[in-house]
Amino acid sequence: MSEENNNRWDEIVDVVVVGSGGGALTAALRATDGGASVLVVEKDEYIGGTTAVSGGDMWIPNNHHVADKDSREDAIAYIHRLSDGRESDPSLVEVYVDTAPEAILYLEEHTGYRSEPHIMLDDYYSVIGDRIPGVRPFPRSLSPKAYPAAAELGEELANKINRGPWVPPAEVSFAEQRRGDVSPEELEKRQREGWRAKGGGLIAPLLKALVDQGIEVRTESPAVELVKDGSAVVGVVVDGPQGKTRIGARKGVVLACGGFEWNADMVKAYIGYEVKPMTPWANTGDGHLMAMEIGAKMGSMSTFFSYGVVYEPWETGRDGNPLPQMIMGFGPGSIIVNQQGERFMHGGYTYNDFSHPFNTFDQRDPGFPNKPPAWIIFGAAHFEQGIMGSKPGIELNLTGPNGEEPPEWVAVAGSITELAEKIGIDPETLSQTVNRYNELAEKGEDLDWGDPQQTHALTGPDVVDIKPIVGPTFGAIQQWPGTIGTNGGCRVDADGRVLGNRVPIIDGLYAAGNTSASILGATYPGGGGCIGPSVTMGYRAGRHVAAQPNRDIGA
C-alpha cells in the first residue's frame, strides 16, 4: 500500500518522473524548462524504456512536414472512425491532434532531435481507400534522424540507452534505410562512432538535453510506492542499489514507466490470454499498481499494441532465453491455422490487428478455438529460400541441414498428414484446410479473406498475395500473439493529471505513455501510434506540473 507522509524525506525535488521512455523524458525536459527541479528514476539498468527498443516513429497528424496537405478535421475524423468512441475520454482526441505538432516542434527547438517523414509508410488503413474518413495516403509518421549519441553524450552514457533487435540497424534512420542512402562503409563508421537512429535517435537527444541542464536519470531505481498526504501524492519510495529512499515531490509525480505486459498475473486478469512481449522486461505494471492502490481510475486495460511473434534459436535475450521475432506468418505460400487445423486469420493485415482473432469466442462450439499458440503451415519453397526470412541460406529437409534431426522449434514432414500428427492437429481437418487454400491460390483469389487486392497493409492495394503450399517438404512453426506494449492504464485529463475514483483528480499525480490509458483508445492509425501520444501527453504533463505552486511537504 502507499505510504502516508511522515514529513521525513531522504531527498526533495519539485518533480519526480518515473520511467525514461519518450513520454517520461519529454515530461522531464518540459518541467525543467518550466523552472522545476526534476529527478528521473528508471527501474532498468538501461535508459529509454520501450521507446529505445522501438522504431522511434511518432504518428503526428498535421505535423510541419505535411501541414499543407493534412487537416485537423480529417485527423480527428480518422481517429474517431477507428476507435468507434471507445477511448476513455473521446475529447482527448482533439487535445492530441491540436498539441502533437506543437510538442514535436518543441523537441526540435530544445533538443538535438530532428524528424523526417517515414517515407513509404502511409496511414495503415489507407490501403482500403477512402472508405475510412480522414485517412491519408502519405506518412503522418515521423522518424528520428540519426544522431551521434556517443559524441554528444560520451560513450559510457550512450551505451546505457537500450536497444532492441527488432528494427535493425539501430544506426540508420527509416528514411535512409528506405532510400538505401547508407553504404556498408558508412554503417560501419556509425557503429564504430556510436550513432543511434530509430528509438535511440529519439531518446539520445532528449537525454542529452536533460544532462546539459543537470538533470539526473537514476537507473536501477524502481519506484515501489507513492507517498500521500491525505489524497494528494507528495512523493515516491524508490528501491535503489542502496536500499529504499523516500523522495519528496513539491509539485508532483509523473508516472511514465511502461505497460504491464511482463506481469503474467495482470495479463491474465485484464487481457485474458497469453501474449508474448517484445519490450524491456521492466514493464511489469509498477505504475499501474501504485496508482490503483491510491484509487486511480483505469481505462482500456483489456487492450494492447499487437504484433505477431515467432521464436527461433538464432537470437537470445539478456536472460538467455529465445528472443521473440516480429513475424506474422511467412507470407505467400503459408497459412496460419488454429489448434483444430482451421484457418482463422490472414497474416498480412496491420500488425496492431494481428492478435485480435486469438481471442474470438465461437458460438457454434462454445469456447475459444483460436487460443494461442497457432501454427504457420508452409511448404518446400520456404525451406529452399531459408525459413525465417531474416536468416537467408538456412535450408532444412527431413533430416535437417546437415543430416541431423530438425530442431525442436520447427516440425518437418513429408506430407500434410504426417505434419498434422507431429503437431497434434487432426490430419483430415488440416488436409482439407490446405487443399482449400491451394485451390484458391491456383486461381489467385483468396476468397476466404476478401478481395486479394485489399488484404496486405504493407505490400499495398495492387498486390495479389497468395501462392499454394507445395511439398514435400512441409513445415510448421508456432505463431503467437505478441505485444509491443499494453495501452491501458490511468485515466487522465487534458494535462495528464490522473483521475480518481474517490476524488475527481488525484492532486500531484500525472501519467503518460503506456502507464496511462491511451488517448487513442485501442486504435493504431499509423506507425508510431503509441509514442506520438506518449510524447505529446508527456509534454502536456511536464508543462502543467512545472506551473504548479510548491507544496509544503516537510523536510
C-alpha positions as CSV (number, residue, x, y, z in Angstrom):
1,M,0.0,0.0,0.0
2,S,1.0,3.6,-0.5
3,E,2.8,5.3,2.4
4,E,1.4,8.3,4.3
5,N,3.7,11.3,4.5
6,N,5.6,11.5,7.8
7,N,7.5,14.7,6.8
8,R,10.8,12.8,6.6
9,W,12.5,12.7,3.2
10,D,15.8,11.4,2.1
11,E,15.7,13.8,-0.9
12,I,13.3,16.5,-2.2
13,V,12.8,17.9,-5.7
14,D,9.9,19.6,-7.4
15,V,9.1,16.8,-9.8
16,V,9.8,13.1,-9.9
17,V,9.4,11.4,-13.2
18,V,9.2,7.6,-13.1
19,G,10.4,6.0,-16.3
20,S,12.8,7.0,-19.0
21,G,11.0,6.4,-22.3
22,G,9.9,9.1,-24.8
23,G,7.0,10.4,-22.7
24,A,8.9,10.4,-19.5
25,L,12.0,12.3,-20.8
26,T,9.7,14.8,-22.6
27,A,7.8,15.4,-19.4
28,A,11.1,15.8,-17.5
29,L,12.5,18.2,-20.1
30,R,9.3,20.3,-20.3
31,A,9.1,20.5,-16.5
32,T,12.8,21.5,-16.3
33,D,12.3,24.2,-18.9
34,G,9.3,25.4,-16.8
35,G,11.7,26.1,-13.9
36,A,11.2,22.9,-11.9
37,S,13.9,20.8,-10.3
38,V,13.5,17.3,-11.7
39,L,14.7,13.8,-10.9
40,V,14.1,10.8,-13.3
41,V,14.1,7.3,-11.8
42,E,14.3,4.2,-14.0
43,K,13.8,0.6,-12.9
44,D,16.0,-0.9,-15.6
45,E,19.8,-0.7,-15.9
46,Y,19.2,0.8,-19.3
47,I,17.6,4.1,-20.3
48,G,14.9,4.6,-22.8
49,G,12.1,2.2,-21.9
50,T,10.0,0.7,-24.7
51,T,10.8,3.8,-26.9
52,A,14.5,2.9,-27.1
53,V,13.9,-0.6,-28.4
54,S,11.3,0.6,-30.9
55,G,11.4,2.2,-34.3
56,G,11.0,5.6,-32.6
57,D,8.3,6.7,-35.0
58,M,5.6,9.1,-33.9
59,W,2.2,9.4,-35.6
60,I,1.7,13.2,-35.7
61,P,-1.2,14.3,-37.9
62,N,-0.9,17.8,-39.3
63,N,2.8,18.0,-38.5
64,H,5.1,20.6,-40.0
65,H,6.2,18.3,-42.8
66,V,2.7,17.6,-44.1
67,A,0.6,20.5,-42.8
68,D,0.0,21.8,-46.4
69,K,-1.9,18.6,-47.3
70,D,-3.3,17.5,-43.9
71,S,-6.0,18.9,-41.7
72,R,-7.1,18.9,-38.1
73,E,-10.7,17.8,-39.0
74,D,-9.5,14.9,-41.1
75,A,-7.2,13.6,-38.4
76,I,-10.0,13.8,-35.8
77,A,-12.5,12.0,-38.1
78,Y,-9.9,9.3,-38.8
79,I,-9.2,8.5,-35.2
80,H,-12.9,8.6,-34.2
81,R,-13.8,6.2,-37.0
82,L,-11.2,3.7,-36.0
83,S,-11.8,4.0,-32.2
84,D,-15.6,3.8,-32.5
85,G,-15.9,6.1,-29.4
86,R,-14.1,3.5,-27.2
87,E,-11.5,5.9,-26.0
88,S,-11.5,6.5,-22.2
89,D,-12.2,10.2,-23.0
90,P,-13.0,11.0,-26.7
91,S,-12.4,14.7,-26.1
92,L,-8.7,14.0,-25.6
93,V,-8.5,13.1,-29.3
94,E,-8.8,16.8,-30.1
95,V,-6.3,17.6,-27.4
96,Y,-3.9,15.2,-29.0
97,V,-4.4,16.4,-32.6
98,D,-4.0,20.0,-31.5
99,T,-1.0,19.5,-29.3
100,A,1.1,16.9,-31.1
101,P,2.6,19.2,-33.8
102,E,3.5,21.7,-31.1
103,A,5.2,19.0,-29.0
104,I,7.3,17.9,-31.9
105,L,8.4,21.5,-32.7
106,Y,9.3,21.9,-29.1
107,L,11.6,18.9,-29.2
108,E,13.2,20.1,-32.4
109,E,13.8,23.6,-30.9
110,H,15.0,22.5,-27.5
111,T,17.0,19.3,-28.2
112,G,19.1,17.7,-31.0
113,Y,16.1,15.6,-32.1
114,R,15.3,16.0,-35.8
115,S,12.4,14.4,-37.6
116,E,11.7,13.3,-41.1
117,P,8.6,11.7,-42.7
118,H,8.8,7.9,-42.6
119,I,8.6,7.5,-46.4
120,M,6.5,4.6,-47.8
121,L,4.7,4.3,-44.5
122,D,1.3,5.8,-45.2
123,D,-1.6,5.7,-42.7
124,Y,-2.1,2.0,-42.2
125,Y,-5.7,1.9,-43.3
126,S,-5.1,3.9,-46.5
127,V,-4.8,0.6,-48.3
128,I,-8.6,0.2,-48.3
129,G,-9.1,3.6,-49.8
130,D,-11.4,6.5,-48.7
131,R,-13.9,4.2,-47.0
132,I,-12.2,5.4,-43.8
133,P,-12.8,9.1,-43.4
134,G,-9.8,11.3,-42.9
135,V,-7.3,8.6,-43.8
136,R,-4.2,9.8,-45.6
137,P,-2.2,8.1,-48.4
138,F,1.0,9.6,-47.2
139,P,3.0,9.3,-44.0
140,R,1.8,11.2,-41.0
141,S,4.5,9.2,-39.2
142,L,7.7,11.0,-38.2
143,S,11.0,9.1,-37.7
144,P,14.1,10.4,-35.8
145,K,17.1,11.2,-37.9
146,A,20.4,9.5,-37.0
147,Y,22.1,11.1,-34.0
148,P,25.8,11.0,-32.9
149,A,24.9,9.7,-29.4
150,A,28.4,8.7,-28.2
151,A,30.0,12.0,-29.4
152,E,27.2,14.0,-27.7
153,L,26.8,12.0,-24.5
154,G,30.0,10.2,-24.1
155,E,30.4,6.5,-24.9
156,E,29.5,5.3,-21.4
157,L,26.2,7.1,-21.2
158,A,25.3,6.5,-24.8
159,N,25.8,2.7,-24.2
160,K,23.2,2.9,-21.4
161,I,20.5,3.7,-23.9
162,N,18.7,0.4,-24.5
163,R,18.4,-1.2,-27.9
164,G,16.3,-4.0,-29.3
165,P,16.9,-6.5,-32.2
166,W,13.6,-5.8,-34.0
167,V,14.4,-2.8,-36.2
168,P,18.0,-3.1,-37.3
169,P,20.3,-1.4,-38.0
170,A,20.0,0.8,-35.0
171,E,22.3,3.4,-36.5
172,V,20.3,4.1,-39.7
173,S,17.0,6.1,-39.9
174,F,14.0,4.5,-41.6
175,A,14.1,7.1,-44.4
176,E,17.8,6.4,-45.0
177,Q,17.0,2.6,-45.0
178,R,14.1,3.0,-47.4
179,R,16.2,5.1,-49.8
180,G,19.4,3.0,-49.4
181,D,21.4,6.1,-48.5
182,V,23.8,4.5,-46.1
183,S,26.6,2.4,-47.5
184,P,28.2,-0.5,-45.7
185,E,31.2,1.6,-45.0
186,E,29.1,4.4,-43.6
187,L,27.2,2.0,-41.4
188,E,30.4,0.5,-40.1
189,K,31.6,4.0,-39.3
190,R,28.4,4.9,-37.4
191,Q,28.5,1.7,-35.4
192,R,32.1,2.4,-34.5
193,E,31.3,6.0,-33.5
194,G,28.2,5.1,-31.5
195,W,25.4,6.7,-33.6
196,R,21.8,6.0,-32.8
197,A,18.7,6.2,-35.0
198,K,15.1,4.9,-34.7
199,G,14.1,4.6,-31.0
200,G,17.6,5.6,-29.8
201,G,17.5,8.5,-32.2
202,L,14.7,10.0,-30.1
203,I,15.9,9.0,-26.6
204,A,19.6,10.1,-27.1
205,P,18.9,13.8,-27.9
206,L,16.3,14.1,-25.1
207,L,18.8,12.6,-22.7
208,K,21.5,15.0,-23.9
209,A,19.2,18.0,-23.3
210,L,18.4,16.8,-19.8
211,V,22.1,16.1,-19.0
212,D,23.0,19.6,-20.2
213,Q,20.6,21.0,-17.6
214,G,22.0,18.9,-14.8
215,I,19.0,16.5,-14.6
216,E,19.9,13.1,-13.3
217,V,18.4,9.9,-14.8
218,R,18.9,7.4,-12.0
219,T,18.9,3.8,-13.3
220,E,18.3,0.6,-11.3
221,S,15.9,2.6,-9.1
222,P,12.4,1.3,-9.4
223,A,9.6,3.4,-7.7
224,V,7.7,1.0,-5.5
225,E,5.3,3.2,-3.5
226,L,3.6,6.5,-3.8
227,V,3.6,8.7,-0.7
228,K,0.4,10.6,0.1
229,D,-0.6,13.5,2.2
230,G,-4.4,13.0,2.5
231,S,-5.5,12.2,-1.0
232,A,-2.6,14.1,-2.6
233,V,0.6,12.5,-3.9
234,V,3.7,14.2,-2.5
235,G,6.5,11.8,-3.3
236,V,7.7,8.2,-4.0
237,V,9.6,5.5,-2.4
238,V,12.4,4.2,-4.6
239,D,14.2,0.9,-4.0
240,G,17.6,1.5,-5.5
241,P,21.0,-0.2,-5.1
242,Q,21.5,1.4,-1.7
243,G,18.0,0.4,-0.4
244,K,14.8,2.2,-0.1
245,T,14.7,6.0,-0.1
246,R,11.9,8.5,0.2
247,I,11.9,11.2,-2.4
248,G,9.6,14.2,-1.9
249,A,7.9,16.0,-4.9
250,R,6.9,19.5,-4.1
251,K,4.9,19.8,-7.4
252,G,4.1,16.3,-8.4
253,V,5.0,12.8,-9.7
254,V,4.7,11.7,-13.3
255,L,4.2,8.0,-13.9
256,A,5.5,7.1,-17.4
257,C,7.1,3.7,-16.6
258,G,5.6,1.5,-19.4
259,G,2.8,-1.1,-19.5
260,F,2.1,-4.4,-17.7
261,E,2.9,-6.9,-20.5
262,W,5.6,-8.6,-18.4
263,N,3.3,-9.1,-15.5
264,A,1.7,-12.5,-16.1
265,D,-1.0,-12.1,-13.4
266,M,-2.1,-8.7,-14.8
267,V,-2.1,-10.1,-18.4
268,K,-4.3,-13.0,-17.4
269,A,-6.6,-10.7,-15.4
270,Y,-7.1,-7.9,-17.9
271,I,-6.3,-9.3,-21.4
272,G,-7.4,-12.8,-20.7
273,Y,-4.9,-14.8,-22.8
274,E,-1.2,-15.2,-23.1
275,V,0.7,-12.6,-25.2
276,K,4.4,-12.6,-25.8
277,P,6.1,-9.2,-25.1
278,M,8.7,-7.6,-27.3
279,T,9.6,-4.9,-24.8
280,P,12.0,-4.4,-21.9
281,W,11.4,-6.8,-19.0
282,A,10.8,-3.9,-16.6
283,N,7.3,-3.3,-17.9
284,T,5.6,-5.1,-15.1
285,G,2.8,-2.6,-14.4
286,D,4.5,-0.9,-11.4
287,G,2.9,2.4,-12.2
288,H,-0.5,0.9,-12.6
289,L,-0.3,-0.9,-9.3
290,M,0.9,2.1,-7.4
291,A,-1.8,4.2,-8.9
292,M,-4.6,1.7,-8.3
293,E,-3.5,1.4,-4.7
294,I,-4.5,5.1,-4.2
295,G,-7.7,5.0,-6.1
296,A,-6.8,5.9,-9.7
297,K,-9.4,5.4,-12.4
298,M,-8.2,3.0,-15.0
299,G,-9.2,2.6,-18.6
300,S,-8.5,0.4,-21.7
301,M,-7.0,-2.3,-19.5
302,S,-8.0,-5.1,-21.9
303,T,-6.2,-3.8,-24.9
304,F,-2.6,-3.8,-26.1
305,F,-0.5,-2.9,-29.1
306,S,-0.2,-6.0,-31.1
307,Y,2.3,-7.8,-33.3
308,G,2.9,-11.4,-34.3
309,V,5.6,-13.4,-32.6
310,V,7.6,-16.4,-33.7
311,Y,10.5,-17.9,-31.7
312,E,13.7,-19.2,-33.3
313,P,17.2,-20.1,-32.0
314,W,19.5,-17.6,-33.6
315,E,18.8,-14.8,-31.1
316,T,18.6,-14.8,-27.4
317,G,17.6,-12.2,-24.9
318,R,19.6,-10.9,-21.9
319,D,18.1,-13.7,-19.9
320,G,19.5,-16.3,-22.3
321,N,16.0,-17.4,-23.5
322,P,15.0,-17.4,-27.2
323,L,14.1,-13.9,-28.4
324,P,10.7,-13.3,-29.9
325,Q,10.8,-12.3,-33.6
326,M,8.3,-9.8,-35.1
327,I,6.8,-12.2,-37.6
328,M,3.1,-12.5,-38.8
329,G,3.1,-15.7,-40.8
330,F,5.5,-16.4,-43.6
331,G,3.6,-14.6,-46.4
332,P,2.7,-16.1,-49.7
333,G,2.8,-19.9,-49.6
334,S,1.9,-20.2,-46.0
335,I,-1.2,-20.1,-43.8
336,I,-1.9,-19.7,-40.1
337,V,-4.2,-22.3,-38.5
338,N,-5.5,-22.8,-35.0
339,Q,-5.0,-25.9,-33.0
340,Q,-8.0,-27.5,-34.7
341,G,-6.2,-27.1,-38.1
342,E,-8.6,-24.4,-39.3
343,R,-7.5,-21.2,-40.9
344,F,-8.7,-18.4,-38.8
345,M,-6.7,-15.3,-39.8
346,H,-4.7,-13.6,-42.5
347,G,-1.2,-12.6,-41.6
348,G,-1.0,-9.6,-43.8
349,Y,-3.2,-7.1,-42.1
350,T,-1.8,-4.3,-39.9
351,Y,0.2,-5.6,-37.0
352,N,-2.0,-3.9,-34.4
353,D,-4.9,-6.0,-35.7
354,F,-3.0,-9.3,-35.8
355,S,-3.7,-10.7,-32.4
356,H,-7.4,-10.0,-32.2
357,P,-8.6,-13.3,-33.7
358,F,-6.8,-15.2,-30.9
359,N,-9.5,-14.0,-28.5
360,T,-12.5,-14.8,-30.6
361,F,-15.4,-16.7,-28.9
362,D,-17.1,-19.4,-31.1
363,Q,-20.8,-19.5,-30.5
364,R,-21.2,-22.7,-32.6
365,D,-18.9,-24.7,-30.3
366,P,-18.7,-22.6,-27.2
367,G,-15.2,-21.8,-26.3
368,F,-12.1,-20.1,-27.7
369,P,-10.8,-22.3,-30.5
370,N,-8.1,-19.8,-31.6
371,K,-6.3,-19.6,-28.3
372,P,-2.5,-19.4,-28.8
373,P,-0.3,-20.8,-30.0
374,A,-1.4,-21.1,-33.6
375,W,0.7,-22.8,-36.3
376,I,2.2,-21.4,-39.5
377,I,2.0,-24.1,-42.2
378,F,4.3,-23.9,-45.2
379,G,5.9,-25.9,-47.9
380,A,9.1,-26.6,-49.8
381,A,9.5,-23.1,-51.2
382,H,10.2,-21.6,-47.7
383,F,12.8,-24.2,-46.9
384,E,14.5,-23.5,-50.2
385,Q,14.7,-19.8,-49.5
386,G,15.6,-20.2,-45.9
387,I,12.9,-20.1,-43.3
388,M,12.7,-17.1,-41.1
389,G,13.4,-14.7,-43.9
390,S,15.8,-12.7,-41.7
391,K,18.1,-15.7,-41.9
392,P,18.7,-16.5,-45.6
393,G,20.6,-19.5,-46.6
394,I,19.2,-21.8,-43.9
395,E,17.9,-24.9,-45.7
396,L,16.1,-27.7,-43.9
397,N,14.9,-31.1,-45.2
398,L,13.5,-34.1,-43.4
399,T,16.8,-34.7,-41.6
400,G,17.9,-31.1,-41.1
401,P,20.6,-29.0,-42.9
402,N,23.5,-31.4,-42.3
403,G,21.7,-34.7,-41.8
404,E,20.8,-34.1,-38.2
405,E,17.3,-34.2,-36.8
406,P,15.3,-31.0,-37.3
407,P,15.5,-28.5,-34.4
408,E,12.6,-28.6,-31.9
409,W,11.2,-25.2,-32.9
410,V,10.1,-26.5,-36.4
411,A,8.1,-29.5,-37.3
412,V,9.2,-31.1,-40.6
413,A,7.3,-33.8,-42.5
414,G,7.0,-35.3,-46.0
415,S,3.2,-34.8,-46.1
416,I,0.5,-32.7,-44.6
417,T,-1.0,-35.8,-42.8
418,E,2.4,-36.6,-41.2
419,L,2.9,-32.9,-40.3
420,A,-0.6,-32.7,-38.6
421,E,0.3,-35.8,-36.5
422,K,3.5,-34.2,-35.4
423,I,1.9,-31.0,-34.1
424,G,-1.2,-32.6,-32.6
425,I,-3.8,-31.5,-35.2
426,D,-6.5,-33.6,-36.8
427,P,-4.9,-34.8,-40.1
428,E,-8.2,-34.7,-42.0
429,T,-9.0,-31.2,-41.0
430,L,-5.6,-29.8,-41.8
431,S,-5.5,-31.5,-45.1
432,Q,-8.9,-30.0,-46.0
433,T,-7.7,-26.6,-44.9
434,V,-4.5,-26.8,-47.0
435,N,-6.4,-28.2,-50.0
436,R,-8.9,-25.4,-49.9
437,Y,-6.2,-22.8,-49.7
438,N,-4.3,-24.3,-52.6
439,E,-7.4,-24.3,-54.8
440,L,-7.8,-20.6,-54.1
441,A,-4.1,-19.9,-54.6
442,E,-4.2,-21.6,-58.0
443,K,-6.9,-19.1,-59.0
444,G,-5.1,-16.2,-57.5
445,E,-8.2,-15.4,-55.4
446,D,-8.2,-15.7,-51.6
447,L,-12.0,-15.7,-51.4
448,D,-12.0,-16.7,-47.7
449,W,-10.3,-13.5,-46.8
450,G,-11.8,-10.9,-49.0
451,D,-10.6,-9.0,-52.1
452,P,-6.9,-10.1,-52.7
453,Q,-6.2,-6.6,-53.8
454,Q,-7.0,-5.2,-50.3
455,T,-5.5,-7.7,-47.9
456,H,-2.0,-6.6,-47.2
457,A,-1.3,-3.4,-45.4
458,L,2.4,-3.5,-46.2
459,T,2.5,-4.6,-49.9
460,G,-0.2,-2.2,-51.0
461,P,-3.5,-2.3,-52.9
462,D,-2.4,-3.9,-56.1
463,V,-0.7,-7.0,-55.0
464,V,-2.2,-10.5,-55.2
465,D,-0.6,-12.1,-52.2
466,I,-1.3,-15.8,-52.5
467,K,0.7,-18.8,-53.5
468,P,0.0,-22.5,-52.9
469,I,1.6,-24.6,-50.2
470,V,3.6,-27.3,-52.1
471,G,5.8,-30.1,-50.9
472,P,7.5,-32.2,-50.0
473,T,8.9,-30.9,-47.6
474,F,6.2,-29.4,-45.4
475,G,6.8,-27.5,-42.2
476,A,5.1,-25.9,-39.2
477,I,6.2,-23.3,-36.6
478,Q,4.2,-21.9,-33.7
479,Q,2.7,-18.5,-34.1
480,W,2.0,-16.4,-31.1
481,P,0.1,-13.2,-30.5
482,G,2.7,-10.7,-29.4
483,T,2.7,-7.2,-27.9
484,I,4.8,-4.1,-28.2
485,G,3.1,-2.8,-25.1
486,T,-0.2,-2.7,-23.3
487,N,-2.1,0.5,-23.8
488,G,-4.4,0.6,-20.8
489,G,-3.7,2.4,-17.6
490,C,-4.5,5.5,-15.6
491,R,-7.2,7.7,-17.0
492,V,-6.0,11.3,-17.3
493,D,-7.3,14.7,-18.1
494,A,-6.1,17.1,-20.9
495,D,-2.9,17.9,-18.8
496,G,-2.1,14.3,-17.9
497,R,-3.5,14.6,-14.4
498,V,-4.7,11.2,-13.1
499,L,-8.4,10.9,-12.4
500,G,-9.6,9.3,-9.2
501,N,-12.4,7.1,-8.1
502,R,-13.0,8.9,-4.8
503,V,-11.8,12.4,-5.9
504,P,-12.1,14.0,-9.4
505,I,-8.4,14.4,-9.8
506,I,-5.6,13.0,-7.7
507,D,-3.5,16.0,-6.7
508,G,0.1,15.7,-7.6
509,L,-0.1,12.6,-9.8
510,Y,0.3,12.6,-13.6
511,A,0.6,9.7,-16.1
512,A,1.8,9.4,-19.7
513,G,2.7,6.7,-22.2
514,N,1.7,3.1,-21.6
515,T,1.1,3.8,-17.9
516,S,-1.9,5.8,-18.9
517,A,-5.0,4.8,-20.9
518,S,-4.1,5.6,-24.5
519,I,-5.9,8.7,-25.6
520,L,-6.5,7.0,-29.0
521,G,-8.2,4.0,-27.4
522,A,-7.3,0.7,-28.9
523,T,-6.5,2.1,-32.3
524,Y,-3.2,2.3,-34.1
525,P,-3.7,4.6,-37.0
526,G,-0.2,4.6,-38.4
527,G,3.4,4.0,-37.4
528,G,4.2,5.5,-34.0
529,G,0.6,5.4,-32.8
530,C,1.8,4.8,-29.2
531,I,5.0,7.0,-29.0
532,G,3.2,10.0,-30.5
533,P,0.6,10.2,-27.8
534,S,3.2,9.3,-25.2
535,V,5.4,12.2,-26.0
536,T,2.5,14.6,-26.5
537,M,0.9,13.9,-23.2
538,G,4.3,13.9,-21.5
539,Y,4.8,17.4,-22.9
540,R,1.5,18.5,-21.5
541,A,2.0,16.9,-18.2
542,G,5.5,18.4,-17.8
543,R,4.3,21.8,-18.7
544,H,1.4,21.6,-16.2
545,V,3.3,20.2,-13.3
546,A,6.0,22.8,-13.6
547,A,3.4,25.6,-13.3
548,Q,2.0,24.3,-10.0
549,P,2.9,26.1,-6.8
550,N,5.4,24.3,-4.5
551,R,3.5,22.4,-1.7
552,D,4.7,22.3,1.9
553,I,5.6,18.6,2.2
554,G,8.0,18.8,5.1
555,A,11.8,18.5,5.1
